[in-house]
Amino acid sequence: MSVLDYVFGVLFILVCIALVVLVLMQEGKNQGLGAIQGTVENTYWGKNKGRSREGILKKITVGLSVLFVVFAIVLNMGLF
């Protein structure tokens, strides 16, 4: 095994841990009493969800998911 195999392996493990932590930090889709009434979209919070903490967590989760897939493919192909 080369040094790059170890580097990619460590990066892959770090991305996996970060992905698990980010998924656990996110709220469920049916959180709060507003979800029962269906009025969550009409609030200021619902309209600006992309700029909120949840929106940022979702964007980071998507980015880490892409990194996860790329690292998994690279490590399985044995390019390094």
PyMOL Python script that loads the backbone (N, CA, C, O; Angstrom):
from pymol import cmd

cmd.read_pdbstr("""\
ATOM      1  N   MET A   1       0.849  -1.183   0.000  1.00  0.00           N
ATOM      2  CA  MET A   1       0.000   0.000   0.000  1.00  0.00           C
ATOM      3  C   MET A   1       0.888   1.238   0.000  1.00  0.00           C
ATOM      4  O   MET A   1       1.900   1.309   0.697  1.00  0.00           O
ATOM      5  N   SER A   2       0.481   2.193  -0.792  1.00  0.00           N
ATOM      6  CA  SER A   2       1.254   3.422  -0.867  1.00  0.00           C
ATOM      7  C   SER A   2       0.775   4.422   0.184  1.00  0.00           C
ATOM      8  O   SER A   2      -0.206   4.193   0.892  1.00  0.00           O
ATOM      9  N   VAL A   3       1.486   5.514   0.259  1.00  0.00           N
ATOM     10  CA  VAL A   3       1.148   6.561   1.225  1.00  0.00           C
ATOM     11  C   VAL A   3      -0.202   7.191   0.884  1.00  0.00           C
ATOM     12  O   VAL A   3      -0.970   7.552   1.774  1.00  0.00           O
ATOM     13  N   LEU A   4      -0.480   7.318  -0.409  1.00  0.00           N
ATOM     14  CA  LEU A   4      -1.764   7.921  -0.802  1.00  0.00           C
ATOM     15  C   LEU A   4      -2.948   7.055  -0.391  1.00  0.00           C
ATOM     16  O   LEU A   4      -4.023   7.581  -0.106  1.00  0.00           O
ATOM     17  N   ASP A   5      -2.771   5.750  -0.355  1.00  0.00           N
ATOM     18  CA  ASP A   5      -3.845   4.876   0.133  1.00  0.00           C
ATOM     19  C   ASP A   5      -4.178   5.207   1.588  1.00  0.00           C
ATOM     20  O   ASP A   5      -5.347   5.281   1.966  1.00  0.00           O
ATOM     21  N   TYR A   6      -3.156   5.400   2.380  1.00  0.00           N
ATOM     22  CA  TYR A   6      -3.379   5.739   3.790  1.00  0.00           C
ATOM     23  C   TYR A   6      -3.999   7.115   3.940  1.00  0.00           C
ATOM     24  O   TYR A   6      -4.877   7.320   4.778  1.00  0.00           O
ATOM     25  N   VAL A   7      -3.539   8.068   3.119  1.00  0.00           N
ATOM     26  CA  VAL A   7      -4.090   9.430   3.188  1.00  0.00           C
ATOM     27  C   VAL A   7      -5.560   9.410   2.816  1.00  0.00           C
ATOM     28  O   VAL A   7      -6.385   9.984   3.527  1.00  0.00           O
ATOM     29  N   PHE A   8      -5.907   8.749   1.698  1.00  0.00           N
ATOM     30  CA  PHE A   8      -7.310   8.678   1.296  1.00  0.00           C
ATOM     31  C   PHE A   8      -8.144   7.889   2.293  1.00  0.00           C
ATOM     32  O   PHE A   8      -9.314   8.207   2.507  1.00  0.00           O
ATOM     33  N   GLY A   9      -7.564   6.874   2.901  1.00  0.00           N
ATOM     34  CA  GLY A   9      -8.281   6.101   3.923  1.00  0.00           C
ATOM     35  C   GLY A   9      -8.609   6.941   5.139  1.00  0.00           C
ATOM     36  O   GLY A   9      -9.719   6.875   5.666  1.00  0.00           O
ATOM     37  N   VAL A  10      -7.642   7.735   5.589  1.00  0.00           N
ATOM     38  CA  VAL A  10      -7.881   8.614   6.748  1.00  0.00           C
ATOM     39  C   VAL A  10      -8.904   9.688   6.394  1.00  0.00           C
ATOM     40  O   VAL A  10      -9.796   9.977   7.192  1.00  0.00           O
ATOM     41  N   LEU A  11      -8.787  10.280   5.209  1.00  0.00           N
ATOM     42  CA  LEU A  11      -9.773  11.288   4.796  1.00  0.00           C
ATOM     43  C   LEU A  11     -11.171  10.681   4.680  1.00  0.00           C
ATOM     44  O   LEU A  11     -12.164  11.317   5.032  1.00  0.00           O
ATOM     45  N   PHE A  12     -11.236   9.446   4.183  1.00  0.00           N
ATOM     46  CA  PHE A  12     -12.522   8.760   4.056  1.00  0.00           C
ATOM     47  C   PHE A  12     -13.147   8.543   5.435  1.00  0.00           C
ATOM     48  O   PHE A  12     -14.348   8.750   5.606  1.00  0.00           O
ATOM     49  N   ILE A  13     -12.357   8.135   6.401  1.00  0.00           N
ATOM     50  CA  ILE A  13     -12.872   7.931   7.760  1.00  0.00           C
ATOM     51  C   ILE A  13     -13.336   9.246   8.369  1.00  0.00           C
ATOM     52  O   ILE A  13     -14.375   9.286   9.028  1.00  0.00           O
ATOM     53  N   LEU A  14     -12.587  10.320   8.161  1.00  0.00           N
ATOM     54  CA  LEU A  14     -12.992  11.628   8.685  1.00  0.00           C
ATOM     55  C   LEU A  14     -14.300  12.112   8.052  1.00  0.00           C
ATOM     56  O   LEU A  14     -15.159  12.668   8.736  1.00  0.00           O
ATOM     57  N   VAL A  15     -14.443  11.896   6.731  1.00  0.00           N
ATOM     58  CA  VAL A  15     -15.691  12.282   6.055  1.00  0.00           C
ATOM     59  C   VAL A  15     -16.851  11.444   6.589  1.00  0.00           C
ATOM     60  O   VAL A  15     -17.947  11.969   6.786  1.00  0.00           O
ATOM     61  N   CYS A  16     -16.629  10.156   6.825  1.00  0.00           N
ATOM     62  CA  CYS A  16     -17.684   9.289   7.368  1.00  0.00           C
ATOM     63  C   CYS A  16     -18.138   9.758   8.746  1.00  0.00           C
ATOM     64  O   CYS A  16     -19.337   9.833   9.015  1.00  0.00           O
ATOM     65  N   ILE A  17     -17.191  10.072   9.609  1.00  0.00           N
ATOM     66  CA  ILE A  17     -17.539  10.536  10.960  1.00  0.00           C
ATOM     67  C   ILE A  17     -18.281  11.859  10.893  1.00  0.00           C
ATOM     68  O   ILE A  17     -19.286  12.044  11.579  1.00  0.00           O
ATOM     69  N   ALA A  18     -17.788  12.791  10.063  1.00  0.00           N
ATOM     70  CA  ALA A  18     -18.452  14.089   9.939  1.00  0.00           C
ATOM     71  C   ALA A  18     -19.863  13.937   9.378  1.00  0.00           C
ATOM     72  O   ALA A  18     -20.779  14.644   9.799  1.00  0.00           O
ATOM     73  N   LEU A  19     -20.037  13.027   8.440  1.00  0.00           N
ATOM     74  CA  LEU A  19     -21.357  12.799   7.845  1.00  0.00           C
ATOM     75  C   LEU A  19     -22.337  12.249   8.868  1.00  0.00           C
ATOM     76  O   LEU A  19     -23.492  12.673   8.909  1.00  0.00           O
ATOM     77  N   VAL A  20     -21.895  11.319   9.685  1.00  0.00           N
ATOM     78  CA  VAL A  20     -22.761  10.759  10.723  1.00  0.00           C
ATOM     79  C   VAL A  20     -23.155  11.839  11.730  1.00  0.00           C
ATOM     80  O   VAL A  20     -24.317  11.930  12.127  1.00  0.00           O
ATOM     81  N   VAL A  21     -22.192  12.651  12.138  1.00  0.00           N
ATOM     82  CA  VAL A  21     -22.479  13.713  13.112  1.00  0.00           C
ATOM     83  C   VAL A  21     -23.459  14.726  12.530  1.00  0.00           C
ATOM     84  O   VAL A  21     -24.390  15.144  13.218  1.00  0.00           O
ATOM     85  N   LEU A  22     -23.265  15.128  11.269  1.00  0.00           N
ATOM     86  CA  LEU A  22     -24.169  16.098  10.651  1.00  0.00           C
ATOM     87  C   LEU A  22     -25.586  15.558  10.496  1.00  0.00           C
ATOM     88  O   LEU A  22     -26.553  16.290  10.706  1.00  0.00           O
ATOM     89  N   VAL A  23     -25.716  14.303  10.136  1.00  0.00           N
ATOM     90  CA  VAL A  23     -27.054  13.710   9.994  1.00  0.00           C
ATOM     91  C   VAL A  23     -27.758  13.664  11.347  1.00  0.00           C
ATOM     92  O   VAL A  23     -28.960  13.913  11.437  1.00  0.00           O
ATOM     93  N   LEU A  24     -27.013  13.349  12.386  1.00  0.00           N
ATOM     94  CA  LEU A  24     -27.616  13.288  13.720  1.00  0.00           C
ATOM     95  C   LEU A  24     -27.969  14.675  14.259  1.00  0.00           C
ATOM     96  O   LEU A  24     -28.862  14.799  15.097  1.00  0.00           O
ATOM     97  N   MET A  25     -27.287  15.710  13.793  1.00  0.00           N
ATOM     98  CA  MET A  25     -27.575  17.066  14.259  1.00  0.00           C
ATOM     99  C   MET A  25     -28.840  17.654  13.637  1.00  0.00           C
ATOM    100  O   MET A  25     -29.417  18.593  14.185  1.00  0.00           O
ATOM    101  N   GLN A  26     -29.275  17.113  12.504  1.00  0.00           N
ATOM    102  CA  GLN A  26     -30.428  17.675  11.811  1.00  0.00           C
ATOM    103  C   GLN A  26     -31.724  17.280  12.496  1.00  0.00           C
ATOM    104  O   GLN A  26     -31.838  16.209  13.091  1.00  0.00           O
ATOM    105  N   GLU A  27     -32.699  18.177  12.396  1.00  0.00           N
ATOM    106  CA  GLU A  27     -34.026  17.905  12.947  1.00  0.00           C
ATOM    107  C   GLU A  27     -34.819  17.057  11.970  1.00  0.00           C
ATOM    108  O   GLU A  27     -34.543  17.040  10.771  1.00  0.00           O
ATOM    109  N   GLY A  28     -35.806  16.356  12.501  1.00  0.00           N
ATOM    110  CA  GLY A  28     -36.692  15.590  11.650  1.00  0.00           C
ATOM    111  C   GLY A  28     -37.613  16.502  10.858  1.00  0.00           C
ATOM    112  O   GLY A  28     -37.772  17.674  11.197  1.00  0.00           O
ATOM    113  N   LYS A  29     -38.216  15.974   9.810  1.00  0.00           N
ATOM    114  CA  LYS A  29     -39.097  16.792   8.978  1.00  0.00           C
ATOM    115  C   LYS A  29     -40.397  17.157   9.682  1.00  0.00           C
ATOM    116  O   LYS A  29     -41.025  18.151   9.316  1.00  0.00           O
ATOM    117  N   ASN A  30     -40.815  16.398  10.666  1.00  0.00           N
ATOM    118  CA  ASN A  30     -42.078  16.661  11.336  1.00  0.00           C
ATOM    119  C   ASN A  30     -41.862  17.230  12.740  1.00  0.00           C
ATOM    120  O   ASN A  30     -42.639  16.927  13.645  1.00  0.00           O
ATOM    121  N   GLN A  31     -40.840  18.035  12.936  1.00  0.00           N
ATOM    122  CA  GLN A  31     -40.579  18.635  14.242  1.00  0.00           C
ATOM    123  C   GLN A  31     -41.517  19.828  14.456  1.00  0.00           C
ATOM    124  O   GLN A  31     -41.777  20.596  13.529  1.00  0.00           O
ATOM    125  N   GLY A  32     -42.002  19.969  15.642  1.00  0.00           N
ATOM    126  CA  GLY A  32     -42.793  21.130  16.003  1.00  0.00           C
ATOM    127  C   GLY A  32     -44.273  20.961  15.749  1.00  0.00           C
ATOM    128  O   GLY A  32     -44.688  20.127  14.944  1.00  0.00           O
ATOM    129  N   LEU A  33     -45.069  21.761  16.444  1.00  0.00           N
ATOM    130  CA  LEU A  33     -46.521  21.699  16.286  1.00  0.00           C
ATOM    131  C   LEU A  33     -46.996  22.349  14.998  1.00  0.00           C
ATOM    132  O   LEU A  33     -48.093  22.053  14.524  1.00  0.00           O
ATOM    133  N   GLY A  34     -46.181  23.235  14.424  1.00  0.00           N
ATOM    134  CA  GLY A  34     -46.567  23.867  13.169  1.00  0.00           C
ATOM    135  C   GLY A  34     -46.654  22.872  12.032  1.00  0.00           C
ATOM    136  O   GLY A  34     -47.410  23.087  11.084  1.00  0.00           O
ATOM    137  N   ALA A  35     -45.903  21.796  12.101  1.00  0.00           N
ATOM    138  CA  ALA A  35     -45.937  20.788  11.047  1.00  0.00           C
ATOM    139  C   ALA A  35     -47.269  20.048  11.037  1.00  0.00           C
ATOM    140  O   ALA A  35     -47.701  19.560   9.992  1.00  0.00           O
ATOM    141  N   ILE A  36     -47.928  19.960  12.202  1.00  0.00           N
ATOM    142  CA  ILE A  36     -49.225  19.290  12.269  1.00  0.00           C
ATOM    143  C   ILE A  36     -50.281  20.109  11.533  1.00  0.00           C
ATOM    144  O   ILE A  36     -51.130  19.560  10.830  1.00  0.00           O
ATOM    145  N   GLN A  37     -50.216  21.420  11.703  1.00  0.00           N
ATOM    146  CA  GLN A  37     -51.199  22.297  11.078  1.00  0.00           C
ATOM    147  C   GLN A  37     -50.843  22.620   9.633  1.00  0.00           C
ATOM    148  O   GLN A  37     -51.697  23.088   8.880  1.00  0.00           O
ATOM    149  N   GLY A  38     -49.608  22.381   9.236  1.00  0.00           N
ATOM    150  CA  GLY A  38     -49.198  22.691   7.872  1.00  0.00           C
ATOM    151  C   GLY A  38     -48.871  24.148   7.660  1.00  0.00           C
ATOM    152  O   GLY A  38     -48.869  24.616   6.522  1.00  0.00           O
ATOM    153  N   THR A  39     -48.591  24.885   8.728  1.00  0.00           N
ATOM    154  CA  THR A  39     -48.341  26.317   8.594  1.00  0.00           C
ATOM    155  C   THR A  39     -46.868  26.675   8.670  1.00  0.00           C
ATOM    156  O   THR A  39     -46.529  27.853   8.783  1.00  0.00           O
ATOM    157  N   VAL A  40     -45.998  25.702   8.610  1.00  0.00           N
ATOM    158  CA  VAL A  40     -44.570  25.970   8.748  1.00  0.00           C
ATOM    159  C   VAL A  40     -44.045  26.757   7.555  1.00  0.00           C
ATOM    160  O   VAL A  40     -43.166  27.603   7.727  1.00  0.00           O
ATOM    161  N   GLU A  41     -44.556  26.506   6.347  1.00  0.00           N
ATOM    162  CA  GLU A  41     -44.057  27.181   5.151  1.00  0.00           C
ATOM    163  C   GLU A  41     -44.405  28.660   5.127  1.00  0.00           C
ATOM    164  O   GLU A  41     -43.733  29.434   4.446  1.00  0.00           O
ATOM    165  N   ASN A  42     -45.442  29.072   5.855  1.00  0.00           N
ATOM    166  CA  ASN A  42     -45.898  30.453   5.791  1.00  0.00           C
ATOM    167  C   ASN A  42     -45.177  31.380   6.765  1.00  0.00           C
ATOM    168  O   ASN A  42     -45.423  32.586   6.764  1.00  0.00           O
ATOM    169  N   THR A  43     -44.316  30.849   7.571  1.00  0.00           N
ATOM    170  CA  THR A  43     -43.615  31.672   8.539  1.00  0.00           C
ATOM    171  C   THR A  43     -42.340  32.227   7.926  1.00  0.00           C
ATOM    172  O   THR A  43     -41.891  31.773   6.873  1.00  0.00           O
ATOM    173  N   TYR A  44     -41.765  33.213   8.597  1.00  0.00           N
ATOM    174  CA  TYR A  44     -40.484  33.761   8.157  1.00  0.00           C
ATOM    175  C   TYR A  44     -39.422  32.677   8.171  1.00  0.00           C
ATOM    176  O   TYR A  44     -38.590  32.610   7.267  1.00  0.00           O
ATOM    177  N   TRP A  45     -39.443  31.828   9.189  1.00  0.00           N
ATOM    178  CA  TRP A  45     -38.466  30.756   9.312  1.00  0.00           C
ATOM    179  C   TRP A  45     -38.586  29.779   8.144  1.00  0.00           C
ATOM    180  O   TRP A  45     -37.573  29.327   7.612  1.00  0.00           O
ATOM    181  N   GLY A  46     -39.790  29.456   7.747  1.00  0.00           N
ATOM    182  CA  GLY A  46     -39.993  28.517   6.652  1.00  0.00           C
ATOM    183  C   GLY A  46     -39.567  29.082   5.312  1.00  0.00           C
ATOM    184  O   GLY A  46     -39.067  28.344   4.462  1.00  0.00           O
ATOM    185  N   LYS A  47     -39.757  30.385   5.104  1.00  0.00           N
ATOM    186  CA  LYS A  47     -39.389  31.006   3.832  1.00  0.00           C
ATOM    187  C   LYS A  47     -37.880  31.158   3.688  1.00  0.00           C
ATOM    188  O   LYS A  47     -37.366  31.112   2.570  1.00  0.00           O
ATOM    189  N   ASN A  48     -37.162  31.335   4.785  1.00  0.00           N
ATOM    190  CA  ASN A  48     -35.716  31.544   4.745  1.00  0.00           C
ATOM    191  C   ASN A  48     -34.959  30.330   5.271  1.00  0.00           C
ATOM    192  O   ASN A  48     -33.927  30.475   5.926  1.00  0.00           O
ATOM    193  N   LYS A  49     -35.459  29.160   4.992  1.00  0.00           N
ATOM    194  CA  LYS A  49     -34.871  27.941   5.533  1.00  0.00           C
ATOM    195  C   LYS A  49     -33.460  27.705   4.988  1.00  0.00           C
ATOM    196  O   LYS A  49     -32.634  27.112   5.683  1.00  0.00           O
ATOM    197  N   GLY A  50     -33.164  28.147   3.775  1.00  0.00           N
ATOM    198  CA  GLY A  50     -31.845  27.954   3.200  1.00  0.00           C
ATOM    199  C   GLY A  50     -30.757  28.715   3.924  1.00  0.00           C
ATOM    200  O   GLY A  50     -29.594  28.316   3.889  1.00  0.00           O
ATOM    201  N   ARG A  51     -31.116  29.806   4.580  1.00  0.00           N
ATOM    202  CA  ARG A  51     -30.142  30.616   5.307  1.00  0.00           C
ATOM    203  C   ARG A  51     -30.064  30.245   6.783  1.00  0.00           C
ATOM    204  O   ARG A  51     -29.227  30.775   7.514  1.00  0.00           O
ATOM    205  N   SER A  52     -30.909  29.362   7.210  1.00  0.00           N
ATOM    206  CA  SER A  52     -30.959  28.987   8.615  1.00  0.00           C
ATOM    207  C   SER A  52     -29.902  27.936   8.920  1.00  0.00           C
ATOM    208  O   SER A  52     -29.173  27.485   8.037  1.00  0.00           O
ATOM    209  N   ARG A  53     -29.841  27.565  10.175  1.00  0.00           N
ATOM    210  CA  ARG A  53     -28.908  26.524  10.608  1.00  0.00           C
ATOM    211  C   ARG A  53     -29.218  25.205   9.912  1.00  0.00           C
ATOM    212  O   ARG A  53     -28.309  24.490   9.489  1.00  0.00           O
ATOM    213  N   GLU A  54     -30.492  24.890   9.797  1.00  0.00           N
ATOM    214  CA  GLU A  54     -30.885  23.638   9.142  1.00  0.00           C
ATOM    215  C   GLU A  54     -30.524  23.644   7.663  1.00  0.00           C
ATOM    216  O   GLU A  54     -30.087  22.627   7.125  1.00  0.00           O
ATOM    217  N   GLY A  55     -30.705  24.781   7.006  1.00  0.00           N
ATOM    218  CA  GLY A  55     -30.346  24.877   5.589  1.00  0.00           C
ATOM    219  C   GLY A  55     -28.864  24.700   5.361  1.00  0.00           C
ATOM    220  O   GLY A  55     -28.447  24.042   4.407  1.00  0.00           O
ATOM    221  N   ILE A  56     -28.060  25.293   6.242  1.00  0.00           N
ATOM    222  CA  ILE A  56     -26.613  25.165   6.131  1.00  0.00           C
ATOM    223  C   ILE A  56     -26.182  23.725   6.396  1.00  0.00           C
ATOM    224  O   ILE A  56     -25.321  23.192   5.695  1.00  0.00           O
ATOM    225  N   LEU A  57     -26.785  23.091   7.414  1.00  0.00           N
ATOM    226  CA  LEU A  57     -26.457  21.696   7.703  1.00  0.00           C
ATOM    227  C   LEU A  57     -26.805  20.791   6.523  1.00  0.00           C
ATOM    228  O   LEU A  57     -26.075  19.848   6.220  1.00  0.00           O
ATOM    229  N   LYS A  58     -27.918  21.082   5.863  1.00  0.00           N
ATOM    230  CA  LYS A  58     -28.324  20.273   4.715  1.00  0.00           C
ATOM    231  C   LYS A  58     -27.330  20.416   3.566  1.00  0.00           C
ATOM    232  O   LYS A  58     -26.982  19.428   2.920  1.00  0.00           O
ATOM    233  N   LYS A  59     -26.871  21.647   3.307  1.00  0.00           N
ATOM    234  CA  LYS A  59     -25.912  21.861   2.225  1.00  0.00           C
ATOM    235  C   LYS A  59     -24.581  21.177   2.518  1.00  0.00           C
ATOM    236  O   LYS A  59     -23.979  20.585   1.623  1.00  0.00           O
ATOM    237  N   ILE A  60     -24.120  21.254   3.752  1.00  0.00           N
ATOM    238  CA  ILE A  60     -22.868  20.603   4.122  1.00  0.00           C
ATOM    239  C   ILE A  60     -23.015  19.084   4.029  1.00  0.00           C
ATOM    240  O   ILE A  60     -22.081  18.397   3.615  1.00  0.00           O
ATOM    241  N   THR A  61     -24.177  18.559   4.411  1.00  0.00           N
ATOM    242  CA  THR A  61     -24.424  17.124   4.334  1.00  0.00           C
ATOM    243  C   THR A  61     -24.383  16.642   2.891  1.00  0.00           C
ATOM    244  O   THR A  61     -23.834  15.576   2.610  1.00  0.00           O
ATOM    245  N   VAL A  62     -24.951  17.404   1.986  1.00  0.00           N
ATOM    246  CA  VAL A  62     -24.924  17.027   0.572  1.00  0.00           C
ATOM    247  C   VAL A  62     -23.483  17.026   0.058  1.00  0.00           C
ATOM    248  O   VAL A  62     -23.074  16.111  -0.658  1.00  0.00           O
ATOM    249  N   GLY A  63     -22.722  18.046   0.425  1.00  0.00           N
ATOM    250  CA  GLY A  63     -21.327  18.106  -0.001  1.00  0.00           C
ATOM    251  C   GLY A  63     -20.501  16.947   0.533  1.00  0.00           C
ATOM    252  O   GLY A  63     -19.706  16.358  -0.199  1.00  0.00           O
ATOM    253  N   LEU A  64     -20.685  16.621   1.800  1.00  0.00           N
ATOM    254  CA  LEU A  64     -19.961  15.491   2.383  1.00  0.00           C
ATOM    255  C   LEU A  64     -20.409  14.164   1.782  1.00  0.00           C
ATOM    256  O   LEU A  64     -19.610  13.234   1.676  1.00  0.00           O
ATOM    257  N   SER A  65     -21.670  14.067   1.391  1.00  0.00           N
ATOM    258  CA  SER A  65     -22.155  12.843   0.741  1.00  0.00           C
ATOM    259  C   SER A  65     -21.477  12.639  -0.609  1.00  0.00           C
ATOM    260  O   SER A  65     -21.134  11.514  -0.974  1.00  0.00           O
ATOM    261  N   VAL A  66     -21.286  13.720  -1.340  1.00  0.00           N
ATOM    262  CA  VAL A  66     -20.586  13.633  -2.625  1.00  0.00           C
ATOM    263  C   VAL A  66     -19.137  13.216  -2.394  1.00  0.00           C
ATOM    264  O   VAL A  66     -18.615  12.361  -3.110  1.00  0.00           O
ATOM    265  N   LEU A  67     -18.481  13.820  -1.392  1.00  0.00           N
ATOM    266  CA  LEU A  67     -17.111  13.426  -1.058  1.00  0.00           C
ATOM    267  C   LEU A  67     -17.030  11.957  -0.653  1.00  0.00           C
ATOM    268  O   LEU A  67     -16.081  11.261  -1.015  1.00  0.00           O
ATOM    269  N   PHE A  68     -18.017  11.492   0.089  1.00  0.00           N
ATOM    270  CA  PHE A  68     -18.074  10.090   0.512  1.00  0.00           C
ATOM    271  C   PHE A  68     -18.091   9.171  -0.701  1.00  0.00           C
ATOM    272  O   PHE A  68     -17.345   8.193  -0.751  1.00  0.00           O
ATOM    273  N   VAL A  69     -18.933   9.477  -1.669  1.00  0.00           N
ATOM    274  CA  VAL A  69     -19.042   8.635  -2.865  1.00  0.00           C
ATOM    275  C   VAL A  69     -17.742   8.683  -3.671  1.00  0.00           C
ATOM    276  O   VAL A  69     -17.272   7.653  -4.153  1.00  0.00           O
ATOM    277  N   VAL A  70     -17.166   9.869  -3.818  1.00  0.00           N
ATOM    278  CA  VAL A  70     -15.926  10.000  -4.585  1.00  0.00           C
ATOM    279  C   VAL A  70     -14.804   9.214  -3.919  1.00  0.00           C
ATOM    280  O   VAL A  70     -14.092   8.469  -4.592  1.00  0.00           O
ATOM    281  N   PHE A  71     -14.636   9.369  -2.608  1.00  0.00           N
ATOM    282  CA  PHE A  71     -13.595   8.626  -1.901  1.00  0.00           C
ATOM    283  C   PHE A  71     -13.832   7.123  -1.979  1.00  0.00           C
ATOM    284  O   PHE A  71     -12.878   6.360  -2.133  1.00  0.00           O
ATOM    285  N   ALA A  72     -15.081   6.684  -1.876  1.00  0.00           N
ATOM    286  CA  ALA A  72     -15.379   5.261  -1.960  1.00  0.00           C
ATOM    287  C   ALA A  72     -15.008   4.701  -3.330  1.00  0.00           C
ATOM    288  O   ALA A  72     -14.461   3.603  -3.428  1.00  0.00           O
ATOM    289  N   ILE A  73     -15.302   5.447  -4.374  1.00  0.00           N
ATOM    290  CA  ILE A  73     -14.959   4.991  -5.737  1.00  0.00           C
ATOM    291  C   ILE A  73     -13.454   4.951  -5.915  1.00  0.00           C
ATOM    292  O   ILE A  73     -12.917   3.977  -6.442  1.00  0.00           O
ATOM    293  N   VAL A  74     -12.761   6.010  -5.477  1.00  0.00           N
ATOM    294  CA  VAL A  74     -11.309   6.068  -5.636  1.00  0.00           C
ATOM    295  C   VAL A  74     -10.621   4.951  -4.867  1.00  0.00           C
ATOM    296  O   VAL A  74      -9.697   4.314  -5.374  1.00  0.00           O
ATOM    297  N   LEU A  75     -11.074   4.717  -3.645  1.00  0.00           N
ATOM    298  CA  LEU A  75     -10.450   3.666  -2.847  1.00  0.00           C
ATOM    299  C   LEU A  75     -10.722   2.267  -3.400  1.00  0.00           C
ATOM    300  O   LEU A  75      -9.857   1.395  -3.324  1.00  0.00           O
ATOM    301  N   ASN A  76     -11.907   2.046  -3.951  1.00  0.00           N
ATOM    302  CA  ASN A  76     -12.228   0.727  -4.500  1.00  0.00           C
ATOM    303  C   ASN A  76     -11.566   0.458  -5.843  1.00  0.00           C
ATOM    304  O   ASN A  76     -11.297  -0.694  -6.182  1.00  0.00           O
ATOM    305  N   MET A  77     -11.303   1.505  -6.605  1.00  0.00           N
ATOM    306  CA  MET A  77     -10.645   1.317  -7.896  1.00  0.00           C
ATOM    307  C   MET A  77      -9.161   1.046  -7.729  1.00  0.00           C
ATOM    308  O   MET A  77      -8.533   0.477  -8.622  1.00  0.00           O
ATOM    309  N   GLY A  78      -8.595   1.442  -6.605  1.00  0.00           N
ATOM    310  CA  GLY A  78      -7.182   1.201  -6.355  1.00  0.00           C
ATOM    311  C   GLY A  78      -6.281   2.005  -7.268  1.00  0.00           C
ATOM    312  O   GLY A  78      -5.257   1.504  -7.730  1.00  0.00           O
ATOM    313  N   LEU A  79      -6.649   3.241  -7.533  1.00  0.00           N
ATOM    314  CA  LEU A  79      -5.853   4.083  -8.427  1.00  0.00           C
ATOM    315  C   LEU A  79      -4.510   4.470  -7.825  1.00  0.00           C
ATOM    316  O   LEU A  79      -3.560   4.755  -8.554  1.00  0.00           O
ATOM    317  N   PHE A  80      -4.429   4.480  -6.510  1.00  0.00           N
ATOM    318  CA  PHE A  80      -3.177   4.914  -5.875  1.00  0.00           C
ATOM    319  C   PHE A  80      -2.516   3.766  -5.164  1.00  0.00           C
ATOM    320  O   PHE A  80      -1.451   3.938  -4.570  1.00  0.00           O
TER     321      PHE A  80
END
""", "prot")
cmd.dss("prot")
cmd.show_as("cartoon", "prot")
cmd.util.cbc("prot")
cmd.orient("prot")
